[in-house]
Amino acid sequence: MPDSASRRKLIRPGAGEVRREASRVVRRKQTPPEQTNAEEFYYLKQMAARTPMVVVLTNDEELRGWIEWYDKSSLKLNREHEPNLLLLKHNIRYMFKEEERRRGGKPGS
């Protein structure tokens, strides 16, 4: 009499099943790139147009001028009838185009 182990049928998933299972695997979203170049694009655009800007510092002081150049940690603000300034970025709360204030787009207008 053949033993019971030899009568057992081995069940394997077919190749199609394996592919379907693999396609169901949830893929994680890739982490966004560390450098988006959005800041660089914004600065270059404002520099090229010599856009009048309002820079609000962390102490709420407002400076007006246009951006001449920037680097990783600072930017140079040119001003009319006043000395040009080298501003460290960590002292800047935010900045916006001066025309936005005139249109009522920013606080303090």
Buried (B, 14 or more C-beta within 10 A) or exposed (E): EEEEEEEEEEEEEEEEEEEEEEEEEEEEEEEEEEEEEEEEEEBEEBBEEEEBBBBBBEEEEEBBBBBEEBEEEBBBBBEEEEEEBEBEEEEBEEBBBBEEBEEEEBEEE
